[in-house]
Each structure stands twice: as structure tokens, then as C-alpha cells.
Amino acid sequence: MSNNKNNVTTGKPKVGGAVFRAPCSTPLPTDATTELNAAFKCLGYISEDGLTNDGSRTTQSIKAWGGDVVHVSTTDKKDDFTMTFIESLSAEVLKLVHGDSSVTGTPEDGMTVAVGSGDLEDYAYVIDMIMTGGVLKRIVLPSASVSNVAEVQYDDSDAVGYGVTLTAMADSTGNTHYEYFKKPATE
């Protein structure tokens, strides 16, 4: 094995939508290319800062008599995805931030958002992107909860955005998310 510059990549959003949400009971894709179930709703543009995945671990070293580390035990494992949704007039984005039952109507007909402190429902999420060389990457979160919404700033020069952190939770097999890749066919 040697270094391979073709394995160095950037990630761009898939054209037509990159972040989708559906009820946890929705059938999930198991590859990078299968069309999403109609229950998945597009959450629109996210800011130029893109997507951040914090998969940090907290560990505890177990030492033997004499000070040698003989085992490292994971005591906490995060799987947080953070992004800023900038389609702040989208009913789907407002439902993500405030809860489905808190949003009624449309901007055209009149929309109301009832902001409260209740828990938000867990949802399944799919994030589609295109890596260097056209390689498709799909991240699937079978169950995630909005664990943080950043301060919202209103001014005359920046897009109004909702900075959201999704915390992925373990499924029945103990996995918090899945990553699928598919290299495009060469002609």
C-alpha cells in the first residue's frame, strides 16, 4: 500500500437536496443510490459551513499494578451532526426546530409557529453528498433527536438560519448511523 491522492476528498451537497427527515418507522435506504421513500421530506439548503459530525469518545484507562495501561474502556460516545438550515421560511425546517404539531399553515396562506418547551419527536435522517470524483456518500441516521438549536440572529446582511445539532441514537444493532458509498460507473 502507498499513499493515494484519489482518496482525498471534499464533500458537497447532492443537487436537489441533501438533508431529509422522515418518521423513524419509514423504511431506510441501505445503499448510496436507492431512491428515498416518499415519507422523507427535504429540509432545504444548509449554510456554507456544511455539516459537522462529532463522534468523540470519552475513555477511562484501566491500569495494572505498576502503572501499565492494560485496557481502555469507552465511558461515553457522541454521534452528533450539526448544520445550519437557512430556508427559515420552510414549514419543514420550522417543524424540525419546533415540532410538527407546533407549525400550521404556509407562508402564502399564513403560518403560525407555537414555540414551547416540550420534547421533540425522534426522526430518521438521510444526508446525501457527492465526494470528489463523483462518489456518492449517504449517511443514514435511523433515529436522531434535536438536542440543540443555536441562537437565531436576525440582521440585514446574513441569512436567518437555524443551527441544529442532531444526536443520533443506537438502533437495535447498537449502531448510531450508517455510511454508504458508491463510485460512479466508468464508461
Secondary structure, DSSP 8 states (H G I E B T S, - for coil): ----GGG---EEE-TT-SEEEEETTS----SSSS---TT-EE---B-TT--EEE--EEEEEEE-TTS-EEEEEEEEE--EEEEEE--TT-HHHHHHHH-GGGEEEETTTEEEE---------EEEEEEEEEGGG-EEEEEEEEEEEEEE------SSS---EEEEEEE---TTS-S-EEEEE-----
